[in-house]
Amino acid sequence: MNRHPSDPPAPALRRLPLSVPQTGVWFAHGLDRTGFAYNIAEYFDITGELDPKLMEAAWHRPVASSP
């Protein structure tokens, strides 16, 4: 049977255990149900030389500018 991408997902036959990272997210969500701590969906790899002070400043900039 061929499925079309717009077809709804098939129901799970059984529950699978959470991975270690998933368990950590589940636990943290129980502590902070707003979900803001885990609202990141992407990442990137940094290759080459890195200026630690510049990276630290860039890392803190979004937090400093948030309300």
Distance bins in CASP14 RR format, pairs under 12 A and 6 or more apart:
PFRMAT RR
TARGET T0000
AUTHOR 0000-0000-0000
RMODE 2
METHOD distances of the structure
MODEL  1
1 7 0 0 0 0 1 0 0 0 0 0 0
1 10 0 0 0 0 0 1 0 0 0 0 0
3 9 0 0 0 0 1 0 0 0 0 0 0
3 10 0 0 0 0 1 0 0 0 0 0 0
16 22 0 0 0 0 1 0 0 0 0 0 0
17 23 0 0 0 0 1 0 0 0 0 0 0
17 26 0 0 0 0 0 1 0 0 0 0 0
18 24 0 0 0 0 1 0 0 0 0 0 0
18 25 0 0 0 0 1 0 0 0 0 0 0
18 26 1 0 0 1 0 0 0 0 0 0 0
18 27 0 0 0 0 1 0 0 0 0 0 0
18 29 0 0 0 0 0 1 0 0 0 0 0
19 25 0 0 0 0 1 0 0 0 0 0 0
19 26 0 0 0 0 0 1 0 0 0 0 0
20 26 0 0 0 0 0 1 0 0 0 0 0
20 27 0 0 0 0 0 1 0 0 0 0 0
21 27 0 0 0 0 0 1 0 0 0 0 0
21 28 0 0 0 0 0 1 0 0 0 0 0
21 38 0 0 0 0 0 1 0 0 0 0 0
22 28 0 0 0 0 0 1 0 0 0 0 0
22 29 0 0 0 0 0 1 0 0 0 0 0
22 38 0 0 0 0 0 1 0 0 0 0 0
23 29 0 0 0 0 0 1 0 0 0 0 0
23 30 0 0 0 0 0 1 0 0 0 0 0
24 30 0 0 0 0 1 0 0 0 0 0 0
24 31 0 0 0 0 0 1 0 0 0 0 0
24 37 0 0 0 0 0 1 0 0 0 0 0
24 38 0 0 0 0 1 0 0 0 0 0 0
25 31 0 0 0 0 0 1 0 0 0 0 0
25 32 0 0 0 0 0 1 0 0 0 0 0
25 35 0 0 0 0 1 0 0 0 0 0 0
25 37 0 0 0 0 1 0 0 0 0 0 0
25 38 1 0 1 0 0 0 0 0 0 0 0
25 39 0 0 0 0 0 1 0 0 0 0 0
25 40 0 0 0 0 0 1 0 0 0 0 0
26 32 0 0 0 0 0 1 0 0 0 0 0
26 33 0 0 0 0 0 1 0 0 0 0 0
26 35 0 0 0 0 0 1 0 0 0 0 0
26 38 0 0 0 0 1 0 0 0 0 0 0
27 37 0 0 0 0 0 1 0 0 0 0 0
27 38 0 0 0 0 0 1 0 0 0 0 0
28 34 0 0 0 0 0 1 0 0 0 0 0
28 35 0 0 0 0 1 0 0 0 0 0 0
28 36 0 0 0 0 0 1 0 0 0 0 0
28 37 1 0 0 1 0 0 0 0 0 0 0
28 38 1 0 0 1 0 0 0 0 0 0 0
28 39 0 0 0 0 0 1 0 0 0 0 0
29 35 1 0 0 1 0 0 0 0 0 0 0
29 36 0 0 0 0 0 1 0 0 0 0 0
29 37 0 0 0 0 1 0 0 0 0 0 0
29 38 1 0 0 1 0 0 0 0 0 0 0
29 39 0 0 0 0 0 1 0 0 0 0 0
30 37 0 0 0 0 0 1 0 0 0 0 0
30 38 0 0 0 0 0 1 0 0 0 0 0
31 37 0 0 0 0 1 0 0 0 0 0 0
31 38 0 0 0 0 0 1 0 0 0 0 0
32 38 0 0 0 0 1 0 0 0 0 0 0
32 39 0 0 0 0 0 1 0 0 0 0 0
36 63 0 0 0 0 0 1 0 0 0 0 0
36 66 0 0 0 0 1 0 0 0 0 0 0
39 62 0 0 0 0 0 1 0 0 0 0 0
40 62 0 0 0 0 0 1 0 0 0 0 0
46 52 0 0 0 0 0 1 0 0 0 0 0
46 54 0 0 0 0 0 1 0 0 0 0 0
46 55 0 0 0 0 1 0 0 0 0 0 0
46 58 0 0 0 0 0 1 0 0 0 0 0
46 59 0 0 0 0 0 1 0 0 0 0 0
48 55 0 0 0 0 0 1 0 0 0 0 0
49 55 0 0 0 0 0 1 0 0 0 0 0
50 56 0 0 0 0 0 1 0 0 0 0 0
50 58 0 0 0 0 0 1 0 0 0 0 0
50 59 0 0 0 0 0 1 0 0 0 0 0
51 57 0 0 0 0 1 0 0 0 0 0 0
51 58 0 0 0 0 1 0 0 0 0 0 0
52 58 0 0 0 0 0 1 0 0 0 0 0
52 59 0 0 0 0 0 1 0 0 0 0 0
53 59 0 0 0 0 0 1 0 0 0 0 0
53 60 0 0 0 0 0 1 0 0 0 0 0
54 60 0 0 0 0 0 1 0 0 0 0 0
54 61 0 0 0 0 0 1 0 0 0 0 0
55 61 0 0 0 0 0 1 0 0 0 0 0
56 63 0 0 0 0 0 1 0 0 0 0 0
56 64 0 0 0 0 0 1 0 0 0 0 0
57 63 0 0 0 0 0 1 0 0 0 0 0
57 64 0 0 0 0 1 0 0 0 0 0 0
58 64 0 0 0 0 0 1 0 0 0 0 0
58 65 0 0 0 0 0 1 0 0 0 0 0
60 66 0 0 0 0 0 1 0 0 0 0 0
END
